């Protein structure tokens, strides 16, 4: 297993901002994942699992970052009007979206444009346009923190809005999904969503995706725009002038700038509306395990 010390994390996140990790591991087998976890435990360091880094911004992380990108096996089986997909944690979510469009499957095609892996999508319960990843999970193959590998059914798991039992319960190694065939042509809606994202979100810039969760009954982007945060900039880090809830790197963005932008955004929204915004993006720094 390849291990890098004091590894620069900028190039492992979609926003291209990051400090250094004490160790960066690139396992290729489940056994190597466990060895990386055991190494962290032996050194008394926290662990952070990283796929494509689409929802993560790093400061300096005194811990072990474990990459999941090598785990890309995917299996597809059709039975009647159902399609069953088994995908490892490192499979790009875009592969499921592409599969859904090609096979005319309900729901998951709405996550077009999400630069996440299956593992990351499950861990954050990624969702958009009324579709959440957890809706389609039949079971998960999970490695607990003591190295035990077990299969958990959907009924044994509790998911919420942009939340899941992971990584507290361990790491998702593989997800088994069940999709239903659609009785309409999904390509039309898929194209509309794709075009809407292109028109309203900074998808061609280094971004971490949605910055804050939507508070009940409203949208974070609307609140941020009302308090003048759209386009707000500190150095090379800003909230997009296209969509106020998207943090973007304008060139050489820094983690300290990220923190200043987030603090100002939360301050303004609270002072104006009495609403405490909660980050959807994972801010990973210091010795905090799992980005908390």
LINWOGI-V136681 format. One record per residue. N is the residue number from 1. RES is the residue in three letters. SS is DSSP state (alpha for helix, beta for strand, coil for the rest). OMEGA is omega in whole degrees, -180 to 180 (999 if undefined). Layout:
n=N res=RES ss=SS omega=OMEGA
n=N res=RES ss=SS omega=OMEGA
This chain:
n=1 res=UNK ss=coil omega=178
n=2 res=UNK ss=beta omega=179
n=3 res=UNK ss=beta omega=176
n=4 res=UNK ss=beta omega=177
n=5 res=UNK ss=beta omega=-179
n=6 res=UNK ss=beta omega=-174
n=7 res=UNK ss=beta omega=176
n=8 res=UNK ss=beta omega=-172
n=9 res=UNK ss=coil omega=-176
n=10 res=UNK ss=alpha omega=-174
n=11 res=UNK ss=alpha omega=180
n=12 res=UNK ss=alpha omega=174
n=13 res=UNK ss=coil omega=-176
n=14 res=UNK ss=coil omega=179
n=15 res=UNK ss=coil omega=177
n=16 res=UNK ss=coil omega=173
n=17 res=UNK ss=coil omega=178
n=18 res=UNK ss=coil omega=174
n=19 res=UNK ss=coil omega=-178
n=20 res=UNK ss=beta omega=175
n=21 res=UNK ss=beta omega=177
n=22 res=UNK ss=beta omega=178
n=23 res=UNK ss=beta omega=175
n=24 res=UNK ss=beta omega=-173
n=25 res=UNK ss=beta omega=-179
n=26 res=UNK ss=beta omega=-180
n=27 res=UNK ss=coil omega=178
n=28 res=UNK ss=coil omega=178
n=29 res=UNK ss=coil omega=177
n=30 res=UNK ss=alpha omega=178
n=31 res=UNK ss=alpha omega=179
n=32 res=UNK ss=alpha omega=174
n=33 res=UNK ss=alpha omega=-179
n=34 res=UNK ss=alpha omega=178
n=35 res=UNK ss=alpha omega=179
n=36 res=UNK ss=alpha omega=178
n=37 res=UNK ss=alpha omega=180
n=38 res=UNK ss=alpha omega=177
n=39 res=UNK ss=alpha omega=179
n=40 res=UNK ss=alpha omega=-180
n=41 res=UNK ss=alpha omega=180
n=42 res=UNK ss=alpha omega=-179
n=43 res=UNK ss=alpha omega=-180
n=44 res=UNK ss=coil omega=-177
n=45 res=UNK ss=coil omega=175
n=46 res=UNK ss=beta omega=-178
n=47 res=UNK ss=beta omega=174
n=48 res=UNK ss=beta omega=177
n=49 res=UNK ss=beta omega=-175
n=50 res=UNK ss=beta omega=175
n=51 res=UNK ss=coil omega=179
n=52 res=UNK ss=coil omega=174
n=53 res=UNK ss=coil omega=-175
n=54 res=UNK ss=coil omega=-177
n=55 res=UNK ss=coil omega=-170
n=56 res=UNK ss=beta omega=173
n=57 res=UNK ss=beta omega=-176
n=58 res=UNK ss=beta omega=159
n=59 res=UNK ss=beta omega=172
n=60 res=UNK ss=beta omega=-174
n=61 res=UNK ss=beta omega=179
n=62 res=UNK ss=beta omega=-177
n=63 res=UNK ss=beta omega=-177
n=64 res=UNK ss=beta omega=175
n=65 res=UNK ss=beta omega=-178
n=66 res=UNK ss=beta omega=-179
n=67 res=UNK ss=beta omega=-179
n=68 res=UNK ss=coil omega=-171
n=69 res=UNK ss=coil omega=-178
n=70 res=UNK ss=coil omega=-174
n=71 res=UNK ss=coil omega=-168
n=72 res=UNK ss=coil omega=-179
n=73 res=UNK ss=coil omega=178
n=74 res=UNK ss=beta omega=180
n=75 res=UNK ss=beta omega=-177
n=76 res=UNK ss=beta omega=178
n=77 res=UNK ss=beta omega=179
n=78 res=UNK ss=beta omega=177
n=79 res=UNK ss=beta omega=-177
n=80 res=UNK ss=coil omega=179
n=81 res=UNK ss=coil omega=178
n=82 res=UNK ss=beta omega=175
n=83 res=UNK ss=beta omega=-179
n=84 res=UNK ss=beta omega=-177
n=85 res=UNK ss=beta omega=175
n=86 res=UNK ss=beta omega=-174
n=87 res=UNK ss=beta omega=177
n=88 res=UNK ss=beta omega=-172
n=89 res=UNK ss=coil omega=-178
n=90 res=UNK ss=coil omega=178
n=91 res=UNK ss=coil omega=177
n=92 res=UNK ss=beta omega=178
n=93 res=UNK ss=alpha omega=179
n=94 res=UNK ss=alpha omega=177
n=95 res=UNK ss=alpha omega=177
n=96 res=UNK ss=alpha omega=178
n=97 res=UNK ss=alpha omega=179
n=98 res=UNK ss=alpha omega=178
n=99 res=UNK ss=alpha omega=-179
n=100 res=UNK ss=alpha omega=180
n=101 res=UNK ss=alpha omega=-178
n=102 res=UNK ss=alpha omega=-177
n=103 res=UNK ss=alpha omega=178
n=104 res=UNK ss=coil omega=-178
n=105 res=UNK ss=beta omega=-180
n=106 res=UNK ss=coil omega=162
n=107 res=UNK ss=coil omega=-166
n=108 res=UNK ss=alpha omega=178
n=109 res=UNK ss=alpha omega=-179
n=110 res=UNK ss=alpha omega=178
n=111 res=UNK ss=alpha omega=177
n=112 res=UNK ss=coil omega=178
n=113 res=UNK ss=coil omega=178
n=114 res=UNK ss=coil omega=-179
n=115 res=UNK ss=coil omega=-177
n=116 res=UNK ss=coil omega=169
n=117 res=UNK ss=beta omega=177
n=118 res=UNK ss=alpha omega=180
n=119 res=UNK ss=alpha omega=179
n=120 res=UNK ss=alpha omega=180
n=121 res=UNK ss=alpha omega=177
n=122 res=UNK ss=alpha omega=-175
n=123 res=UNK ss=alpha omega=179
n=124 res=UNK ss=alpha omega=-176
n=125 res=UNK ss=coil omega=-178
n=126 res=UNK ss=coil omega=-179
n=127 res=UNK ss=beta omega=176
n=128 res=UNK ss=beta omega=175
n=129 res=UNK ss=coil omega=177
n=130 res=UNK ss=coil omega=-179
n=131 res=UNK ss=beta omega=175
n=132 res=UNK ss=beta omega=-178
n=133 res=UNK ss=alpha omega=-175
n=134 res=UNK ss=alpha omega=-179
n=135 res=UNK ss=alpha omega=-171
n=136 res=UNK ss=alpha omega=-178
n=137 res=UNK ss=beta omega=172
n=138 res=UNK ss=beta omega=179
n=139 res=UNK ss=beta omega=178
n=140 res=UNK ss=beta omega=170
n=141 res=UNK ss=beta omega=-170
n=142 res=UNK ss=beta omega=170
n=143 res=UNK ss=beta omega=178
n=144 res=UNK ss=coil omega=-173
n=145 res=UNK ss=coil omega=175
n=146 res=UNK ss=coil omega=176
n=147 res=UNK ss=coil omega=179
n=148 res=UNK ss=coil omega=177
n=149 res=UNK ss=beta omega=-178
n=150 res=UNK ss=beta omega=178
n=151 res=UNK ss=beta omega=-179
n=152 res=UNK ss=beta omega=178
n=153 res=UNK ss=beta omega=179
n=154 res=UNK ss=alpha omega=-179
n=155 res=UNK ss=alpha omega=-180
n=156 res=UNK ss=alpha omega=-174
n=157 res=UNK ss=coil omega=-180
n=158 res=UNK ss=coil omega=179
n=159 res=UNK ss=coil omega=176
n=160 res=UNK ss=beta omega=179
n=161 res=UNK ss=coil omega=-179
n=162 res=UNK ss=coil omega=-180
n=163 res=UNK ss=beta omega=-180
n=164 res=UNK ss=coil omega=177
n=165 res=UNK ss=coil omega=-175
n=166 res=UNK ss=coil omega=13
n=167 res=UNK ss=beta omega=-179
n=168 res=UNK ss=coil omega=-179
n=169 res=UNK ss=coil omega=-176
n=170 res=UNK ss=beta omega=-179
n=171 res=UNK ss=beta omega=175
n=172 res=UNK ss=beta omega=178
n=173 res=UNK ss=beta omega=-176
n=174 res=UNK ss=beta omega=178
n=175 res=UNK ss=beta omega=176
n=176 res=UNK ss=beta omega=-176
n=177 res=UNK ss=beta omega=172
n=178 res=UNK ss=beta omega=180
n=179 res=UNK ss=beta omega=178
n=180 res=UNK ss=beta omega=174
n=181 res=UNK ss=beta omega=179
n=182 res=UNK ss=coil omega=177
n=183 res=UNK ss=coil omega=175
n=184 res=UNK ss=coil omega=-179
n=185 res=UNK ss=coil omega=-176
n=186 res=UNK ss=alpha omega=-175
n=187 res=UNK ss=alpha omega=-178
n=188 res=UNK ss=alpha omega=180
n=189 res=UNK ss=alpha omega=177
n=190 res=UNK ss=alpha omega=180
n=191 res=UNK ss=alpha omega=179
n=192 res=UNK ss=alpha omega=179
n=193 res=UNK ss=alpha omega=179
n=194 res=UNK ss=alpha omega=180
n=195 res=UNK ss=alpha omega=179
n=196 res=UNK ss=alpha omega=178
n=197 res=UNK ss=alpha omega=-179
n=198 res=UNK ss=alpha omega=-177
n=199 res=UNK ss=alpha omega=-170
n=200 res=UNK ss=alpha omega=-178
n=201 res=UNK ss=coil omega=-177
n=202 res=UNK ss=coil omega=-173
n=203 res=UNK ss=coil omega=180
n=204 res=UNK ss=coil omega=178
n=205 res=UNK ss=coil omega=173
n=206 res=UNK ss=beta omega=-177
n=207 res=UNK ss=beta omega=177
n=208 res=UNK ss=beta omega=-178
n=209 res=UNK ss=beta omega=-179
n=210 res=UNK ss=beta omega=-174
n=211 res=UNK ss=coil omega=-178
n=212 res=UNK ss=beta omega=174
n=213 res=UNK ss=coil omega=176
n=214 res=UNK ss=coil omega=175
n=215 res=UNK ss=coil omega=179
n=216 res=UNK ss=coil omega=174
n=217 res=UNK ss=coil omega=180
n=218 res=UNK ss=coil omega=-178
n=219 res=UNK ss=coil omega=-180
n=220 res=UNK ss=alpha omega=-179
n=221 res=UNK ss=alpha omega=180
n=222 res=UNK ss=alpha omega=179
n=223 res=UNK ss=alpha omega=-180
n=224 res=UNK ss=alpha omega=179
n=225 res=UNK ss=alpha omega=-179
n=226 res=UNK ss=alpha omega=180
n=227 res=UNK ss=coil omega=173
n=228 res=UNK ss=coil omega=-178
n=229 res=UNK ss=coil omega=179
n=230 res=UNK ss=coil omega=-178
n=231 res=UNK ss=coil omega=-180
n=232 res=UNK ss=coil omega=-170
n=233 res=UNK ss=beta omega=169
n=234 res=UNK ss=beta omega=-176
n=235 res=UNK ss=coil omega=180
n=236 res=UNK ss=coil omega=178
n=237 res=UNK ss=beta omega=-175
n=238 res=UNK ss=beta omega=165
n=239 res=UNK ss=beta omega=-170
n=240 res=UNK ss=coil omega=174
n=241 res=UNK ss=coil omega=175
n=242 res=UNK ss=coil omega=-180
n=243 res=UNK ss=coil omega=-171
n=244 res=UNK ss=coil omega=-178
n=245 res=UNK ss=coil omega=177
n=246 res=UNK ss=beta omega=176
n=247 res=UNK ss=beta omega=-177
n=248 res=UNK ss=beta omega=176
n=249 res=UNK ss=beta omega=-176
n=250 res=UNK ss=coil omega=179
n=251 res=UNK ss=coil omega=-179
n=252 res=UNK ss=coil omega=-179
n=253 res=UNK ss=coil omega=-178
n=254 res=UNK ss=coil omega=-180
n=255 res=UNK ss=alpha omega=179
n=256 res=UNK ss=alpha omega=177
n=257 res=UNK ss=alpha omega=177
n=258 res=UNK ss=alpha omega=-178
n=259 res=UNK ss=alpha omega=180
n=260 res=UNK ss=alpha omega=179
n=261 res=UNK ss=alpha omega=-179
n=262 res=UNK ss=alpha omega=-179
n=263 res=UNK ss=alpha omega=180
n=264 res=UNK ss=alpha omega=179
n=265 res=UNK ss=alpha omega=-179
n=266 res=UNK ss=alpha omega=-180
n=267 res=UNK ss=alpha omega=-177
n=268 res=UNK ss=alpha omega=-179
n=269 res=UNK ss=alpha omega=180
n=270 res=UNK ss=alpha omega=-179
n=271 res=UNK ss=alpha omega=-177
n=272 res=UNK ss=alpha omega=-172
n=273 res=UNK ss=alpha omega=-177
n=274 res=UNK ss=coil omega=-179
n=275 res=UNK ss=coil omega=177
n=276 res=UNK ss=coil omega=178
n=277 res=UNK ss=coil omega=178
n=278 res=UNK ss=coil omega=-179
n=279 res=UNK ss=beta omega=168
n=280 res=UNK ss=coil omega=176
n=281 res=UNK ss=coil omega=180
n=282 res=UNK ss=beta omega=178
n=283 res=UNK ss=beta omega=-171
n=284 res=UNK ss=beta omega=-179
n=285 res=UNK ss=beta omega=175
n=286 res=UNK ss=beta omega=-178
n=287 res=UNK ss=coil omega=-179
n=288 res=UNK ss=coil omega=179
n=289 res=UNK ss=alpha omega=175
n=290 res=UNK ss=alpha omega=177
n=291 res=UNK ss=alpha omega=179
n=292 res=UNK ss=coil omega=999
